[in-house]
Amino acid sequence: MGLSLAQLSCGGSGGSVPPPPPSGWVVIDAPASTDTVCNELGLSGQAFISPTDWHCCGGSAVEMTAVTVTWRNETSGAAGTASQSVKTSPFVGLYGHTWSATVPLVPGTNRIAVTATDTAGLTGTARLDIRKTGPSFALSGRVLSDSGLWGLGYAESGVSVALAGPTSATALPLSGAARGDYALSCLPPGRYAVTPLSGPFGFAFQPASRTVDIVSADVGGVDFQAPAHRLAGRVSWAVSGLPSTAEWITVGAGAAALVRAVDALGAYGFVLPDGAYTVTPSDPLCLGCSYTPSQRDVQLQGADQAGLDFLRQ
């Protein structure tokens, strides 16, 4: 594929070397195993970009390549359209045409077909057999501050959730509007221990762990809480007052530290157990940049702390 694509030039009709004869094919990346208990399976791969009708450097992957990639579980009849991406270059018209899809599975052997079709009618198909070896279910819950106001997402707290039992796994609770939601799937029936892990800082979780029996259905509501409050602020340019968005914010307590990036408004927020913290902004691409103040010392004690702002000079 690399040799053929190297002959294409940006624009599709120019270039001193003519494109290769029209053809098409699909490759499915080999999964870690062709046996699974999961109810669905993420697949990915590559698709040949037919030179019969393509447009460099603008639009969606489908528009640029004129290729549509679809999948079908020939065992169950389920079917859908894959997501696609493509890269462009001033030197090579189109390359790196990849696809991905999540395919639902049924018990037994699943015959999966992935087909690429272009506007000229050229097609390529690849097939893969996946064996679903047994039933599986999902477990979900939420990790919250004891007030219920804040989620203990991994990004703002460093908290994770560990699962031990017939299979072991770790979930990273979601941040922002998801408010500490976590979920684990592909779990065969059995008894599991679910334990929240503090990360860099010591949260006092209630309960400290939960035992869950998964029998014949998904299990939800496996929740945990811990005393915690939010510290938050913003980074702005000193000259204009506009948000500065390149910063990483480090919050530390002794040897423990957590780092996260500011958002598109220059804002940041952490949810942490009560204690003394130092908050420091930095730009990893600008080692000489300075801020006012250079850091802030914060005492979280029974209440949120907001307005911990910095000015980038």
C-alpha positions in Angstrom: 0.0 0.0 0.0 2.8 2.4 0.9 4.4 2.1 -2.6 1.1 2.6 -4.5 0.2 5.6 -2.4 3.6 7.2 -2.8 2.8 7.7 -6.5 -0.2 9.9 -5.7 0.2 13.7 -5.5 -1.9 16.2 -3.6 -4.8 17.2 -5.8 -5.5 13.8 -7.4 -5.0 14.6 -11.1 -1.5 16.1 -11.1 1.9 14.4 -10.6 4.4 13.1 -13.1 3.8 9.4 -12.2 0.4 7.9 -13.1 -1.6 6.2 -10.3 -1.7 2.4 -10.1 -4.5 0.4 -11.7 -7.8 0.7 -9.7 -8.1 -2.0 -7.0 -9.3 -2.3 -3.4 -8.6 -4.3 -0.3 -9.2 -4.4 3.4 -7.0 -5.6 6.3 -8.3 -6.5 9.8 -5.7 -6.0 12.5 -5.2 -9.2 14.5 -7.0 -9.0 17.9 -5.2 -10.1 21.0 -7.3 -13.3 21.0 -10.0 -14.7 18.7 -11.7 -16.2 21.9 -13.6 -13.8 24.1 -16.5 -13.7 26.6 -17.3 -10.0 25.6 -20.7 -9.1 24.2 -19.0 -6.9 21.6 -15.5 -6.5 20.2 -13.6 -3.5 18.9 -12.0 -4.1 15.6 -9.7 -1.9 13.4 -7.6 -2.1 10.3 -6.7 -0.5 7.1 -8.5 0.0 3.8 -6.9 0.6 0.4 -7.6 4.0 -1.0 -8.8 3.6 -4.6 -7.3 6.2 -7.0 -10.5 6.3 -9.2 -12.1 9.2 -7.3 -10.3 11.0 -4.5 -9.8 14.5 -3.2 -6.8 15.6 -1.3 -6.6 17.5 1.9 -10.2 18.5 2.8 -13.4 17.0 4.0 -14.1 13.8 5.9 -12.2 10.5 5.3 -15.1 9.2 3.2 -15.2 12.4 1.1 -11.4 12.4 0.6 -11.0 8.7 -0.3 -14.4 8.0 -1.8 -14.3 4.8 0.2 -17.0 3.5 2.6 -16.1 0.8 5.0 -18.9 -1.4 6.4 -19.0 -4.4 8.7 -21.4 -7.4 9.1 -21.6 -10.2 11.6 -22.6 -12.9 9.1 -23.6 -15.2 12.0 -26.1 -12.9 13.6 -26.9 -10.5 10.7 -26.0 -7.4 12.6 -24.3 -4.8 10.4 -23.1 -1.2 10.4 -20.7 1.4 9.1 -17.2 1.7 10.4 -15.6 5.0 11.5 -12.7 6.1 9.2 -9.7 8.4 9.4 -7.1 9.4 6.8 -3.9 11.4 6.8 -2.7 13.8 4.2 0.7 15.1 3.3 2.1 17.7 0.8 4.3 14.9 -0.6 1.9 12.0 -0.5 -1.7 12.7 -1.4 -3.5 10.3 1.0 -2.1 7.7 3.3 -2.9 6.0 6.6 -6.5 5.2 5.7 -7.8 3.4 8.8 -11.1 2.2 10.1 -12.6 1.0 13.4 -15.8 -0.6 14.5 -17.5 -2.1 17.5 -19.2 -5.4 16.5 -21.8 -7.1 18.7 -21.2 -10.8 19.3 -23.5 -13.9 19.8 -22.5 -17.1 21.6 -20.4 -19.5 19.5 -18.4 -18.6 16.3 -19.0 -15.2 14.8 -18.0 -14.7 11.2 -17.2 -11.0 10.8 -16.8 -9.5 7.3 -15.4 -6.0 6.7 -15.9 -4.5 3.2 -14.5 -1.4 1.6 -16.4 0.0 -1.4 -15.6 3.1 -3.6 -17.8 5.1 -5.9 -16.5 3.2 -8.9 -17.9 0.0 -7.4 -14.5 -1.5 -6.5 -14.7 -3.6 -3.3 -12.4 -5.4 -1.0 -13.5 -7.7 1.8 -11.7 -9.3 4.8 -13.1 -11.9 7.2 -12.3 -12.9 10.7 -13.8 -15.6 13.0 -14.3 -14.6 16.6 -15.6 -17.2 19.2 -17.7 -16.0 22.1 -17.0 -18.7 24.7 -19.6 -17.8 27.4 -21.8 -15.1 28.9 -20.5 -11.8 30.3 -22.0 -8.8 32.1 -21.1 -5.3 33.1 -20.6 -3.7 36.5 -20.9 0.1 37.0 -21.1 2.7 39.7 -19.9 6.1 40.8 -17.2 7.6 43.0 -18.3 10.8 44.7 -17.3 13.3 47.3 -19.3 12.8 50.5 -21.3 15.9 49.8 -22.4 14.4 46.5 -21.4 17.6 44.7 -18.2 16.4 43.0 -17.2 13.3 41.1 -13.9 11.8 41.9 -12.8 11.4 38.3 -9.4 10.0 37.6 -8.2 13.3 36.0 -9.1 15.5 38.9 -8.4 13.1 41.8 -6.2 10.3 40.7 -8.8 7.8 41.9 -9.3 4.4 40.2 -11.4 1.3 40.9 -9.9 -2.2 41.0 -11.9 -5.4 40.4 -10.7 -8.8 41.5 -12.5 -12.1 41.0 -12.9 -14.5 38.1 -11.1 -11.8 36.1 -9.2 -8.7 37.2 -9.6 -5.2 35.8 -9.2 -1.5 36.6 -11.5 1.3 35.8 -10.7 5.0 35.6 -13.7 7.1 36.8 -14.8 9.8 34.3 -14.4 13.5 34.9 -16.5 16.6 34.4 -20.2 16.1 33.8 -19.9 12.3 34.1 -19.2 12.9 37.9 -17.1 10.0 38.7 -19.0 7.3 36.7 -17.1 4.1 36.0 -17.9 0.9 34.2 -16.3 -2.5 33.6 -17.5 -5.0 31.0 -16.7 -8.5 29.7 -17.1 -9.9 33.2 -18.0 -13.6 33.5 -20.4 -14.7 36.3 -18.8 -14.9 39.7 -18.0 -13.1 43.0 -16.0 -9.9 42.7 -14.3 -7.6 45.1 -14.6 -3.9 44.0 -12.1 -1.5 45.7 -11.5 2.2 45.1 -7.9 3.2 45.0 -6.7 6.6 46.2 -3.9 7.3 43.8 -1.4 9.9 45.0 -3.6 11.2 47.9 -5.2 9.3 50.7 -9.0 9.3 50.4 -11.1 7.7 53.2 -13.6 5.7 51.1 -16.9 4.5 52.4 -17.2 1.6 52.1 -13.6 0.7 51.7 -14.5 -2.2 49.4 -17.7 -4.0 48.2 -18.3 -7.6 47.3 -20.6 -8.1 44.3 -22.1 -11.3 42.9 -22.6 -11.3 39.1 -25.1 -14.1 38.2 -27.2 -13.5 35.1 -27.4 -9.7 34.6 -25.5 -6.4 34.7 -24.9 -4.9 38.1 -25.1 -1.2 38.7 -25.0 1.2 41.6 -21.7 0.0 43.1 -21.0 3.4 44.5 -18.3 4.8 46.8 -17.9 8.2 48.6 -15.1 9.9 50.4 -14.6 13.3 52.2 -13.3 15.6 49.5 -13.5 19.2 48.3 -12.7 21.0 45.1 -9.9 23.5 44.5 -10.1 25.4 41.2 -8.8 28.4 39.3 -7.8 29.8 36.0 -4.7 30.9 34.1 -4.8 34.1 32.1 -2.4 36.2 30.1 -1.3 39.2 32.2 -1.3 41.6 29.2 -4.7 40.8 27.7 -6.6 38.9 30.4 -7.4 36.2 27.8 -7.2 32.6 28.8 -3.8 30.9 28.6 -4.4 27.3 27.5 -1.0 25.7 27.3 -0.5 25.2 31.0 -0.2 22.1 33.1 -1.2 22.5 36.8 0.6 20.5 39.4 -1.0 20.0 42.9 1.3 18.6 45.5 1.3 17.5 49.1 4.7 16.3 50.3 6.0 13.7 47.8 2.5 13.2 46.4 1.5 15.1 43.2 -1.1 15.1 40.5 -0.9 16.9 37.2 -3.6 17.9 34.7 -4.0 20.4 31.8 -6.1 23.5 31.9 -9.1 23.5 29.5 -9.9 25.7 26.6 -10.8 28.5 29.0 -7.6 28.2 30.9 -9.5 26.7 33.9 -8.6 23.8 36.1 -10.0 21.9 39.0 -9.0 19.1 41.4 -11.2 17.2 43.9 -9.0 16.2 46.9 -9.2 15.1 50.5 -8.7 17.9 53.1 -5.1 18.9 53.6 -2.4 21.3 52.7 -1.5 21.6 49.0 0.8 23.6 46.8 -0.5 24.5 43.3 2.0 25.3 40.6 1.4 26.3 36.9 3.9 25.5 34.1 4.2 25.3 30.3 6.3 22.2 29.4 7.2 23.9 26.1 8.3 27.2 27.7 10.7 26.4 30.5 11.5 30.1 31.1 7.9 31.3 31.4 6.9 33.0 34.6 3.6 33.4 36.5 2.2 35.6 39.2 2.1 34.2 41.7 4.6 31.4 40.9 2.6 29.0 43.1 -0.2 29.0 45.6 -0.3 27.3 49.0 -3.9 26.1 49.8 -5.5 24.6 52.9 -8.6 22.5 52.0 -10.6 22.1 55.2 -14.3 21.4 55.1 -15.0 23.7 52.1 -14.2 24.2 48.4 -11.5 26.7 47.4 -12.1 28.6 44.2 -10.4 31.6 42.5 -6.9 30.1 42.7 -5.9 32.1 39.6 -2.5 32.7 37.9 -1.3 35.4 35.5 1.1 34.3 32.8 3.7 37.1 32.2 
